[in-house]
């Protein structure tokens, strides 16, 4: 069970760590997310897919496929899918790399993962993943996460509720780990689009 938001921030990573330390939150580990890009080598017009690996789900690979410009799907699969993708006429794009690594903090049922995003070897903004692990019911989790962002980070609701989050809050009754992977893909895509390297 989880409802989670992934938020991009231009704040300094050290400022976030200092703020969390002052809030007396204990660091309880490290985390990483990496995204591999695969392009179709056969199907004309198919955009390929992204394989997302999240250290909180070590036995799972999330497969994000863009069907059309505004439609995409993210599914959960066994780690074995990594071996199968190259057999499906897909070619790994080694020039495009996405990753984030950082620290994990916990306060009761709220987990905060915070780290620096890296796109094609270039450090980008800070990504904050806020996860409420007591429910997968989106309306309940949304209220808790709103309070957490306000109290812990003094972030404005308008800043937090970017367009990628509004979709989950307005149209999803329940939340899945695939939705977390989907948010990472969307944020990395936006970062790359803003400043191609």
C-alpha positions as semicolon CSV with decimal commas, in nm:
position;residue;x (nm);y (nm);z (nm)
1;X;0,000;0,000;0,000
2;X;0,132;0,341;-0,091
3;X;0,035;0,683;-0,217
4;X;0,341;0,875;-0,331
5;X;0,433;1,199;-0,500
6;X;0,757;1,271;-0,679
7;X;0,830;1,645;-0,678
8;X;1,105;1,835;-0,858
9;X;1,266;2,121;-0,668
10;X;1,529;2,380;-0,753
11;X;1,627;2,407;-0,386
12;X;1,973;2,301;-0,277
13;X;2,004;1,935;-0,175
14;X;2,202;2,025;0,139
15;X;1,924;2,265;0,245
16;X;1,673;1,979;0,229
17;X;1,897;1,751;0,436
18;X;1,951;2,024;0,694
19;X;1,577;2,091;0,712
20;X;1,500;1,721;0,765
21;X;1,773;1,689;1,029
22;X;1,630;1,992;1,215
23;X;1,287;1,826;1,201
24;X;1,450;1,538;1,391
25;X;1,383;1,287;1,116
26;X;1,622;0,995;1,117
27;X;1,804;0,894;0,804
28;X;1,721;0,527;0,752
29;X;1,906;0,435;0,435
30;X;1,978;0,519;0,075
31;X;1,779;0,472;-0,243
32;X;1,824;0,483;-0,617
33;X;1,611;0,499;-0,928
34;X;1,747;0,442;-1,276
35;X;1,574;0,448;-1,611
36;X;1,693;0,267;-1,922
37;X;1,562;0,385;-2,259
38;X;1,483;0,136;-2,536
39;X;1,397;0,234;-2,892
40;X;1,205;0,021;-3,138
41;X;1,427;-0,112;-3,414
42;X;1,139;-0,243;-3,622
43;X;0,796;-0,091;-3,560
44;X;0,756;0,243;-3,739
45;X;0,610;0,512;-3,512
46;X;0,649;0,311;-3,190
47;X;0,824;0,526;-2,932
48;X;0,990;0,238;-2,752
49;X;0,983;0,199;-2,376
50;X;1,154;0,288;-2,052
51;X;1,261;0,029;-1,795
52;X;1,248;0,178;-1,446
53;X;1,431;0,023;-1,150
54;X;1,350;0,155;-0,800
55;X;1,554;0,028;-0,504
56;X;1,239;0,012;-0,290
57;X;1,107;-0,257;-0,530
58;X;1,422;-0,467;-0,596
59;X;1,248;-0,764;-0,759
60;X;1,043;-0,549;-0,996
61;X;1,102;-0,371;-1,323
62;X;0,848;-0,109;-1,426
63;X;0,788;-0,092;-1,801
64;X;0,670;0,250;-1,923
65;X;0,552;0,261;-2,282
66;X;0,435;0,572;-2,464
67;X;0,151;0,464;-2,691
68;X;0,077;0,810;-2,826
69;X;0,186;1,165;-2,743
70;X;-0,057;1,199;-2,450
71;X;-0,116;0,834;-2,360
72;X;0,123;0,606;-2,181
73;X;0,109;0,297;-1,966
74;X;0,334;0,176;-1,688
75;X;0,316;-0,186;-1,579
76;X;0,496;-0,389;-1,315
77;X;0,695;-0,690;-1,433
78;X;0,936;-0,943;-1,294
79;X;1,306;-0,851;-1,326
80;X;1,330;-1,106;-1,609
81;X;1,168;-0,857;-1,844
82;X;1,509;-0,684;-1,863
83;X;1,643;-0,987;-2,050
84;X;1,341;-1,016;-2,279
85;X;1,318;-0,654;-2,399
86;X;1,625;-0,680;-2,623
87;X;1,468;-0,986;-2,789
88;X;1,155;-0,784;-2,875
89;X;1,329;-0,583;-3,147
90;X;1,420;-0,311;-2,900
91;X;1,762;-0,144;-2,890
92;X;1,898;0,012;-2,572
93;X;1,977;0,382;-2,610
94;X;2,308;0,409;-2,422
95;X;2,332;0,784;-2,494
96;X;2,026;0,861;-2,282
97;X;2,065;0,792;-1,911
98;X;1,850;0,891;-1,616
99;X;1,918;0,827;-1,249
100;X;1,863;0,963;-0,902
101;X;2,034;0,854;-0,580
102;X;1,989;0,988;-0,233
103;X;1,890;0,943;0,129
104;X;1,578;0,798;0,286
105;X;1,407;0,947;0,592
106;X;1,105;0,815;0,782
107;X;0,849;0,955;1,021
108;X;0,583;0,698;1,115
109;X;0,406;0,596;0,791
110;X;0,564;0,871;0,580
111;X;0,883;0,795;0,390
112;X;1,084;1,074;0,228
113;X;1,336;0,990;-0,041
114;X;1,545;1,283;-0,157
115;X;1,826;1,295;-0,412
116;X;1,987;1,469;-0,706
117;X;1,862;1,381;-1,054
118;X;2,126;1,310;-1,319
119;X;2,035;1,324;-1,688
120;X;2,299;1,208;-1,938
121;X;2,571;1,254;-1,676
122;X;2,468;1,612;-1,592
123;X;2,337;1,691;-1,241
124;X;1,990;1,845;-1,249
125;X;1,737;1,949;-0,985
126;X;1,653;1,770;-0,662
127;X;1,374;1,509;-0,666
128;X;1,172;1,450;-0,351
129;X;0,959;1,137;-0,326
130;X;0,701;1,156;-0,047
131;X;0,531;0,825;0,023
132;X;0,247;0,755;0,263
133;X;0,256;0,381;0,326
134;X;-0,063;0,339;0,531
135;X;-0,304;0,345;0,236
136;X;-0,335;0,312;-0,139
137;X;-0,659;0,515;-0,141
138;X;-0,561;0,834;-0,325
139;X;-0,798;1,085;-0,156
140;X;-0,683;0,982;0,193
141;X;-0,314;0,978;0,101
142;X;-0,341;1,314;-0,076
143;X;-0,455;1,489;0,241
144;X;-0,172;1,340;0,445
145;X;0,091;1,425;0,181
146;X;-0,041;1,782;0,150
147;X;0,002;1,832;0,525
148;X;0,348;1,674;0,518
149;X;0,473;1,900;0,236
150;X;0,336;2,206;0,414
151;X;0,477;2,120;0,758
152;X;0,811;1,969;0,660
153;X;0,906;2,176;0,358
154;X;0,682;2,485;0,380
155;X;0,597;2,425;0,013
156;X;0,305;2,598;-0,150
157;X;0,022;2,373;-0,268
158;X;0,038;2,524;-0,619
159;X;0,409;2,438;-0,647
160;X;0,356;2,083;-0,528
161;X;0,051;2,009;-0,740
162;X;0,225;2,013;-1,077
163;X;0,031;1,885;-1,375
164;X;0,169;1,532;-1,335
165;X;0,031;1,511;-0,979
166;X;-0,308;1,660;-1,061
167;X;-0,371;1,363;-1,289
168;X;-0,328;1,116;-1,002
169;X;-0,524;1,319;-0,748
170;X;-0,818;1,385;-0,979
171;X;-0,847;1,061;-1,174
172;X;-0,713;0,779;-0,959
173;X;-0,905;0,625;-0,674
174;X;-0,623;0,389;-0,581
175;X;-0,250;0,424;-0,623
176;X;0,009;0,160;-0,720
177;X;0,390;0,150;-0,726
178;X;0,363;0,176;-1,108
179;X;0,233;0,528;-1,055
180;X;0,559;0,617;-0,876
181;X;0,765;0,489;-1,171
182;X;0,539;0,681;-1,408
183;X;0,607;1,006;-1,218
184;X;0,985;0,955;-1,239
185;X;0,965;0,894;-1,616
186;X;0,752;1,205;-1,666
187;X;0,984;1,425;-1,457
188;X;1,300;1,300;-1,630
189;X;1,136;1,354;-1,968
190;X;1,044;1,712;-1,871
191;X;1,400;1,780;-1,747
192;X;1,551;1,656;-2,071
193;X;1,300;1,853;-2,279
194;X;1,379;2,177;-2,093
195;X;1,754;2,151;-2,128
196;X;1,872;1,897;-2,388
197;X;2,228;1,781;-2,344
